[in-house]
């Protein structure tokens, strides 16, 4: 099994400015090539620290991929650091092809090349440049001992195509290595806590299994990460079997293999040929945004209303004033009226409405921050046919709204799949009972 | 100057499942304590790899902070790895306080403690537990040689308060170290490319300056990161002066020190006492969401319309059918009519509308994917008083919509600040001219 290391370069990563998504993406792509990423490091824009990291990470590794540090500005020092490691005491050379690429780039945009960008044509003499169709920074490729080194720009939309088109074909495989592969898959769920989700998996999570299964929770989505090793056909079969086992254990909360909640709902809506509209208060358009994130949403989404004030709810969605007076804007009654109003104004089949208190202000003892009512109305059904759930979401303004959007999508998914409406969702408040939580019903499958 | 290293633990980080935000946050907090983070590493859920990383990262460092690996499941191995390093061949002990915390946690939620969670009460005998008010995983604190080790859970909403309340007070400073501080600040801009933004900074970006200034671009926002070292009052003054210099050089595209575009616009709207409404097509609610992200937005946001079809535009915003027929839904005429329709239906002062082709489908030679028209209408002004800009944004569905939201906010910001409407924005298409780009007007200040 070949081993890789990843190096991310940039002060912004160590200062808290930027979050590094490149390492995660590269590790996933390398795994698809049966190359196991064993380490990832981040260093700042310090020439010596970068050079030291390059030396350390390339020793005893087959592949080192660096990202960042290839921009035009004076804090971009990766080229210099590579030169220090690969050609000590020698100057960087100017790559003619790189220079032409840079001149072309600016000419096409009707601009003169800024002086600073000339630095992007330099490279160590023993390395060659990798083309960049989406930016000015050329990549670099070379070798240190047994380790192949590839250096790519930081911005993902430049780095990713370069990796796929110019690095993957270059990675030299050791003979006999083609046999064993690493295959990965993930399954996600919303509505059970991580502990309960893990409990349902039972022995699937034992460390000496193949595939291994691990769980993480992030923004209320619990992900099972599966990793299978072995000869390809066997690894594939074992992976598929374990994915099925995880999905069975997590039914009905899990929404499919390697797909998001939004993608799952989009697929179901397309197949159902139903149309939906949205009515949002505290989420402010977040639910509509997530629906429209999916290409082809114009096939089922008729749009929405962001009714951020009581007046807007009453004027634009015909929510009766007396409902607002008696129960308050954040209530099951008003949520249902919003959903029904959106339905009536559009002719859609489903209306999905969210009203709540996102915080930090606005909470009371009776309706604390995190109180959210979500309603789903169905065309043809009367008021009794719409369902509303009452939640108390933890966290701050972003978390409450994020969980509300996810809960709304899960409610719609449940309706499209005919999941019983009594199926509880995490953080739901059921009238007259203690806080209901997702209970473990099924025994975990081995 | 004290030095720190950060270790992130978790297969999900190396498999591409999760993006690590903890390292960035911790590095920023440590910098505020004048502790320089010199390295960050990520390892998987592998007991031996974790132990090796702990040994290496703690040698020659003052502080090591680890995140992750403290969950209840069998792939959470950090406690075991710490034991291997700090108390080789000895078993982990059960911490009574931790056990009580766990039992309490589940009792409060009306649940029995799952068996798996017992693992979260184990620790190496030479470490002590750190309280966690927001989760089941206790943190750990100890020392290896001269290095203080702190281990915190992965989820940010648990990790961050624990770091602030239980790690910061514990970090032992070396005598005489109190003198020199590291102070950081950032300034962001939207509307100029990174090259042009850097060019305007000129000598501010030289490496031997204090503070240092570096730039990065991420999702079309260019950030200048400033880092100032020295005795506190001097470092503070130099930082403030350089922040001012950066803001002057980037006028009017930069929107304030250490604040986002959304926060900047929110502040201006509050001060202006004006009300706004939104009308969105391809962005699907994203603009409304970003506005409502800001607490207190109910003071100026009267809500919005997500008019995702031609019919919705005509029915709900009274966009004239002949405008749609003659110019198409994606046109300056329709954008202006959407903005005006939202104004008329609400009594707001400003109406902001976006219509475009996000892709991947829908593009033509005349109107390719990325074509977006954004209009800002003002109450009391006629059709001639509304402004519309025509953009061609690069990238895919998410990028086009993200840039459209940012451009809309910048247009609103320009209007609130009386910035001339001839001030170009990156990716704008001006009629009858080559693609206009943000030109360098001001000379960089030294």
Interface residues (C-beta under 8 A of the other chain):
Chain A: X10 X11 X12 X13 X14 X15 X16 X17 X18 X19 X20 X21 X23 X24 X25 X26 X27 X28 X29 X31 X37 X38 X39 X40 X41 X42 X43 X44 X45 X49 X53 X71 X72 X73 X74 X75 X109 X110 X111 X114 X116 X117 X136 X154 X155 X157 X184 X186 X194 X195 X196 X198 X199 X205 X206 X207 X212 X214 X215 X216 X217 X218 X223 X225 X227 X278 X280 X282 X283 X284 X285 X286 X287 X288 X289 X291 X292 X293 X295 X296 X297 X298 X301 X302 X303 X304 X305 X306 X307 X308 X309 X312 X316 X345 X346 X358 X359 X360 X361 X395 X397 X398 X399 X401 X434 X435 X437
Chain B: X10 X11 X12 X13 X14 X15 X16 X17 X18 X19 X20 X21 X23 X24 X25 X26 X27 X28 X29 X31 X37 X38 X39 X40 X41 X42 X43 X44 X45 X49 X53 X71 X72 X73 X74 X75 X109 X110 X111 X114 X116 X117 X136 X154 X155 X157 X184 X186 X194 X195 X196 X198 X199 X205 X206 X207 X212 X214 X215 X216 X217 X218 X223 X225 X227 X278 X280 X282 X283 X284 X285 X286 X287 X288 X289 X291 X292 X293 X295 X296 X297 X298 X301 X302 X303 X304 X305 X306 X307 X308 X309 X312 X316 X345 X346 X358 X359 X360 X361 X395 X397 X398 X399 X401 X434 X435 X437
